[in-house]
């Protein structure tokens, strides 16, 4: 799995650590194992883990010193991270699924094209296109569309 987007890495870290927590609630996951499971290089994972730790989504990270640098050695999900992932709407708002966002964008583009290619009067087309634009920019609508797409596609 090749993940280059920080949000995608963070989203998958939280999801993976949540599943790990359900199996072994008292254990920490070693960074090497997490890198292997997620298919991410340690240098890319380290700074994303630090971000998640600073925001309270992971805890108990232990640092080891190599020269003058500190590295996170092992981690587990925090209660805040568990609360976040157990609230799909908030989880998707905090760490949007890139696949879902692309799908929403495609749906809105298709809708715009259908309106533009339709035989309705030009003034009505302008009004409809304006409404579609407003729809695409509205955060609640975006969350609703994301939730619907998750249910339809089964992506989680």
Backbone bond lengths (Angstrom), bond angles and torsions (degrees), N, CA, C in turn:
res aa  C-N    CA-C-N  psi(-1)  N-CA   C-N-CA  omega(-1)  CA-C   N-CA-C  phi
1 X - - - 1.439 - - 1.515 107.31 -
2 X 1.310 117.24 117.81 1.454 121.20 -179.43 1.521 109.14 -99.73
3 X 1.310 115.19 114.58 1.463 119.80 -179.10 1.515 108.67 -120.09
4 X 1.318 116.47 117.10 1.448 118.46 179.40 1.518 111.55 -108.96
5 X 1.311 118.50 -20.45 1.456 122.11 -178.71 1.528 110.01 -81.77
6 X 1.342 117.68 128.03 1.470 120.03 179.14 1.533 113.09 -55.26
7 X 1.319 117.28 -41.29 1.468 119.75 -179.00 1.522 110.12 -62.94
8 X 1.314 116.38 -39.61 1.463 120.57 179.30 1.535 110.63 -65.50
9 X 1.328 116.56 -41.51 1.470 120.42 177.65 1.522 109.60 -62.28
10 X 1.327 117.02 -49.00 1.470 121.19 -178.22 1.522 111.55 -62.25
11 X 1.319 116.11 -42.52 1.467 121.32 179.07 1.533 109.84 -58.97
12 X 1.319 116.27 -46.39 1.460 120.36 -178.07 1.520 112.73 -71.53
13 X 1.336 117.56 -32.89 1.466 120.55 175.56 1.522 109.50 -61.78
14 X 1.333 116.44 -49.78 1.470 120.79 -179.47 1.533 110.19 -59.53
15 X 1.322 116.71 -46.73 1.474 120.07 -179.58 1.532 110.94 -61.08
16 X 1.334 116.28 -45.13 1.464 119.92 -177.17 1.525 111.13 -67.56
17 X 1.347 116.94 -43.90 1.463 119.73 179.73 1.530 111.69 -66.27
18 X 1.310 117.56 -30.14 1.465 121.13 176.10 1.534 110.29 -65.22
19 X 1.327 116.17 -46.38 1.473 120.03 178.23 1.531 110.64 -63.83
20 X 1.322 116.67 -40.76 1.458 121.65 177.82 1.528 110.18 -62.22
21 X 1.331 116.84 -42.60 1.469 122.83 179.01 1.531 110.85 -60.35
22 X 1.326 117.18 -40.66 1.470 120.07 -179.45 1.529 111.02 -64.46
23 X 1.331 117.04 -31.57 1.462 120.87 178.89 1.531 111.83 -83.84
24 X 1.331 116.69 -40.23 1.473 122.26 -175.10 1.526 109.38 -137.37
25 X 1.336 117.63 77.07 1.470 120.65 -172.41 1.524 116.06 -63.47
26 X 1.322 118.40 -18.86 1.468 119.83 -177.27 1.520 112.65 -103.44
27 X 1.316 116.84 -1.62 1.465 120.65 -175.28 1.521 112.49 -97.95
28 X 1.317 114.45 152.18 1.459 122.54 171.86 1.518 107.81 -99.34
29 X 1.319 117.13 150.85 1.452 120.72 175.65 1.517 108.69 -99.84
30 X 1.327 115.62 132.59 1.464 120.60 176.99 1.532 108.89 -72.37
31 X 1.307 115.51 144.25 1.460 121.52 -175.92 1.528 111.73 -61.11
32 X 1.317 117.54 -39.10 1.465 120.14 178.42 1.517 111.93 -58.75
33 X 1.333 116.28 -41.71 1.469 120.64 178.64 1.525 110.44 -66.79
34 X 1.327 116.73 -41.86 1.459 121.03 179.68 1.528 110.68 -63.51
35 X 1.331 116.66 -42.62 1.471 120.83 177.01 1.525 110.83 -58.78
36 X 1.321 114.73 -45.10 1.460 120.31 -178.94 1.525 111.71 -63.49
37 X 1.331 116.29 -46.23 1.474 120.96 -178.71 1.524 111.86 -64.44
38 X 1.338 117.31 -36.48 1.458 120.92 -176.91 1.525 113.61 -92.67
39 X 1.339 116.56 -11.16 1.463 119.77 -178.73 1.523 112.34 67.95
40 X 1.335 115.65 38.15 1.465 122.17 -177.70 1.523 108.58 -121.46
41 X 1.325 116.27 141.43 1.465 119.59 176.07 1.517 109.62 -73.03
42 X 1.337 115.84 148.19 1.460 120.43 -175.81 1.530 112.54 -58.73
43 X 1.330 117.65 -38.41 1.469 119.58 -179.88 1.530 111.25 -62.59
44 X 1.323 117.28 -33.92 1.463 120.87 177.57 1.528 111.76 -76.52
45 X 1.314 115.78 -30.84 1.461 120.07 -178.56 1.526 111.67 -77.37
46 X 1.341 117.20 -38.70 1.459 121.05 -173.19 1.528 113.80 -54.72
47 X 1.307 117.54 -51.54 1.464 118.85 -176.01 1.519 111.65 -71.10
48 X 1.336 117.40 -28.13 1.466 119.93 175.48 1.528 110.74 -71.17
49 X 1.328 116.71 -36.25 1.464 120.21 175.63 1.526 110.70 -64.95
50 X 1.313 116.50 -40.58 1.464 120.04 178.07 1.527 110.27 -61.44
51 X 1.320 116.62 -41.33 1.471 121.00 176.86 1.531 110.10 -60.21
52 X 1.334 116.49 -47.85 1.471 120.77 -179.63 1.523 111.16 -62.79
53 X 1.330 116.97 -38.50 1.470 120.89 179.04 1.524 110.62 -66.89
54 X 1.324 117.02 -44.18 1.460 120.37 179.89 1.523 111.93 -62.79
55 X 1.324 116.85 -28.05 1.466 121.09 178.98 1.528 112.29 -92.29
56 X 1.325 116.91 2.52 1.461 121.15 174.10 1.516 115.62 81.45
57 X 1.334 118.84 12.57 1.464 120.83 -178.47 1.525 112.93 -85.06
58 X 1.336 117.07 -22.53 1.461 121.17 174.68 1.527 107.69 -129.81
59 X 1.331 115.78 155.01 1.469 120.92 -177.20 1.516 111.27 -137.53
60 X 1.353 112.62 172.84 1.452 120.14 171.82 1.501 114.09 65.53
61 X 1.325 116.64 18.48 1.456 117.95 179.72 1.523 108.95 -66.38
62 X 1.309 115.84 132.27 1.458 121.39 -179.83 1.515 107.27 -106.63
63 X 1.309 115.93 137.39 1.458 120.97 -177.95 1.528 110.55 -105.48
64 X 1.296 115.20 142.94 1.464 120.10 171.93 1.518 106.93 -120.17
65 X 1.279 117.00 148.60 1.458 121.41 -177.35 1.529 109.33 -101.06
66 X 1.307 114.97 124.25 1.471 121.24 173.89 1.520 105.80 -120.66
67 X 1.302 116.38 102.98 1.460 119.45 -173.47 1.518 108.34 69.87
68 X 1.306 116.68 -119.67 1.458 119.54 179.20 1.534 112.21 -106.71
69 X 1.322 117.76 1.11 1.469 121.04 -176.55 1.526 111.01 -98.18
70 X 1.310 114.77 150.11 1.461 121.58 175.53 1.528 108.56 -107.70
71 X 1.320 115.74 142.72 1.459 120.88 179.12 1.517 109.26 -131.86
72 X 1.305 116.20 143.84 1.458 120.69 175.08 1.524 106.97 -77.51
73 X 1.317 115.90 129.07 1.457 121.08 -174.29 1.519 112.83 -98.59
74 X 1.348 117.42 -42.11 1.457 121.33 177.59 1.512 109.98 -151.15
75 X 1.331 115.67 151.86 1.465 121.24 -174.74 1.525 111.23 -142.91
76 X 1.336 114.02 163.25 1.462 120.74 168.33 1.513 107.65 -147.82
77 X 1.294 116.69 162.51 1.461 121.57 -178.62 1.529 109.25 -73.37
78 X 1.326 116.47 146.15 1.470 121.23 178.31 1.527 109.68 -94.10
79 X 1.320 115.71 173.44 1.466 119.11 176.41 1.528 110.42 -63.46
80 X 1.337 117.82 -33.89 1.476 120.60 176.34 1.525 111.01 -66.04
81 X 1.325 116.09 -38.47 1.464 120.04 176.88 1.521 111.76 -65.56
82 X 1.336 116.08 -38.83 1.473 120.68 177.39 1.520 110.00 -65.14
83 X 1.343 116.73 -46.50 1.463 120.28 178.17 1.521 111.11 -58.08
84 X 1.333 115.83 -40.92 1.461 120.34 -178.85 1.526 111.49 -63.13
85 X 1.326 117.23 -49.95 1.469 119.38 -175.82 1.526 111.76 -71.40
86 X 1.323 117.72 -25.02 1.462 120.26 178.59 1.529 112.50 -81.65
87 X 1.319 117.27 -1.58 1.465 123.57 173.53 1.533 106.17 -116.69
88 X 1.353 117.30 87.15 1.467 120.53 -172.91 1.529 114.27 -54.26
89 X 1.317 117.64 -37.18 1.458 120.40 -179.77 1.526 110.76 -63.45
90 X 1.327 116.37 -46.31 1.468 120.89 -179.97 1.530 110.80 -69.26
91 X 1.334 116.73 -39.99 1.464 120.91 178.41 1.525 110.45 -60.10
92 X 1.339 116.71 -45.65 1.466 120.82 -179.77 1.523 112.22 -70.29
93 X 1.322 117.54 -26.95 1.455 120.50 176.20 1.533 109.93 -74.23
94 X 1.332 116.29 -42.20 1.461 121.39 -177.95 1.524 111.62 -72.68
95 X 1.317 116.42 -43.27 1.466 122.44 -179.48 1.529 108.54 -128.36
96 X 1.327 116.81 79.30 1.466 119.70 -175.82 1.525 112.21 -60.64
97 X 1.314 114.37 141.03 1.455 120.97 177.38 1.518 108.36 -77.92
98 X 1.306 116.92 117.43 1.456 121.83 -176.17 1.524 110.81 -60.46
99 X 1.338 117.90 -38.66 1.465 120.78 178.37 1.527 111.00 -60.90
100 X 1.325 116.48 -43.65 1.462 121.16 -179.96 1.521 110.19 -64.50
101 X 1.328 117.45 -44.02 1.462 120.24 179.97 1.517 111.66 -61.23
102 X 1.338 117.15 -39.06 1.459 121.12 177.44 1.520 109.86 -65.26
103 X 1.332 117.40 -40.66 1.467 121.13 179.29 1.527 110.84 -64.81
104 X 1.328 117.42 -42.86 1.461 121.14 178.19 1.523 109.95 -61.51
105 X 1.321 115.67 -44.49 1.464 120.14 179.18 1.529 110.64 -59.77
106 X 1.324 117.33 -43.11 1.469 121.10 178.94 1.526 111.08 -63.21
107 X 1.318 117.14 -41.61 1.463 121.09 179.00 1.523 109.91 -61.28
108 X 1.327 116.68 -46.12 1.465 120.26 -179.38 1.529 111.77 -65.91
109 X 1.324 117.56 -38.32 1.466 120.97 177.12 1.523 109.71 -64.30
110 X 1.344 117.29 -43.67 1.460 120.64 178.12 1.528 111.27 -61.75
111 X 1.324 115.99 -40.78 1.458 120.35 178.32 1.525 110.58 -62.70
112 X 1.324 116.79 -43.62 1.468 120.54 177.79 1.528 111.32 -61.62
113 X 1.331 116.16 -42.40 1.464 119.99 179.88 1.525 111.38 -65.39
114 X 1.328 116.43 -40.26 1.468 119.81 177.85 1.524 110.92 -61.75
115 X 1.316 116.27 -41.93 1.469 120.45 179.20 1.528 109.70 -64.77
116 X 1.340 116.35 -47.33 1.464 120.30 -178.92 1.523 112.33 -61.94
117 X 1.332 117.04 -35.75 1.466 121.06 -177.70 1.528 113.53 -87.58
118 X 1.309 116.29 -2.78 1.471 119.12 -177.46 1.534 110.70 -78.16
119 X 1.321 114.48 168.91 1.463 120.01 -178.66 1.533 112.48 -95.44
120 X 1.312 117.21 13.17 1.465 118.88 179.03 1.537 109.55 -72.86
121 X 1.316 116.63 155.77 1.478 120.32 -178.13 1.534 111.88 -58.35
122 X 1.343 115.04 148.91 1.466 121.48 -175.79 1.527 113.11 -57.27
123 X 1.307 117.29 -39.93 1.470 120.25 -179.53 1.524 110.53 -63.26
124 X 1.323 116.88 -40.17 1.466 121.17 178.15 1.533 110.38 -68.68
125 X 1.332 116.49 -36.67 1.470 120.41 176.51 1.530 110.41 -59.61
126 X 1.334 115.77 -45.94 1.468 120.05 -179.74 1.525 110.66 -59.54
127 X 1.322 115.94 -43.11 1.462 120.51 179.48 1.524 110.69 -63.01
128 X 1.330 116.67 -46.85 1.464 120.77 -179.85 1.529 111.63 -63.51
129 X 1.322 116.97 -42.89 1.469 120.74 179.25 1.525 110.59 -63.73
130 X 1.308 116.57 -37.39 1.460 120.52 176.73 1.530 110.44 -64.38
131 X 1.320 116.64 -40.86 1.463 121.18 178.65 1.529 111.51 -66.11
132 X 1.326 117.81 -39.53 1.466 121.53 177.66 1.524 109.65 -63.70
133 X 1.334 116.42 -40.26 1.470 119.88 178.21 1.525 110.35 -62.75
134 X 1.320 117.37 -45.02 1.467 121.25 177.90 1.524 110.17 -60.45
135 X 1.322 115.56 -42.44 1.464 121.19 179.31 1.517 111.02 -58.53
136 X 1.326 115.95 -45.87 1.471 120.15 -176.21 1.524 112.06 -66.83
137 X 1.325 117.36 -23.37 1.464 120.85 -177.94 1.525 112.86 -94.95
138 X 1.309 117.92 -7.70 1.464 121.56 -176.02 1.528 109.79 -84.52
139 X 1.362 118.67 122.12 1.467 121.11 -175.27 1.532 113.93 -63.75
140 X 1.304 118.18 -36.35 1.474 120.02 179.97 1.517 110.32 -67.31
141 X 1.333 116.65 -43.42 1.465 120.66 178.33 1.522 109.94 -61.98
142 X 1.323 116.09 -42.35 1.458 120.32 178.38 1.533 110.82 -59.74
143 X 1.337 116.77 -43.03 1.471 120.52 177.42 1.522 111.65 -64.43
144 X 1.332 116.67 -40.58 1.469 120.42 178.85 1.521 109.87 -63.65
145 X 1.340 116.58 -47.04 1.466 119.76 178.64 1.525 110.76 -61.09
146 X 1.327 117.14 -41.30 1.467 120.49 178.21 1.522 110.63 -60.52
147 X 1.330 116.98 -46.39 1.464 121.19 179.54 1.511 111.67 -61.31
148 X 1.334 116.43 -43.58 1.474 120.20 178.65 1.527 110.80 -62.50
149 X 1.333 115.95 -45.49 1.462 118.74 179.67 1.524 111.78 -63.61
150 X 1.330 116.98 -36.66 1.472 119.63 176.83 1.528 110.27 -61.52
151 X 1.322 116.17 -43.03 1.474 119.60 -179.80 1.528 111.43 -67.31
152 X 1.346 115.70 -41.75 1.461 120.18 -177.44 1.514 111.42 -68.14
153 X 1.353 116.19 -45.73 1.466 119.66 -173.74 1.515 113.66 -89.74
154 X 1.327 116.23 -18.53 1.462 119.76 -177.42 1.510 113.28 76.02
155 X 1.347 117.73 11.55 1.464 121.45 177.72 1.499 108.10 -74.76
156 X 1.334 116.77 135.59 1.476 119.25 175.36 1.503 110.45 -135.99
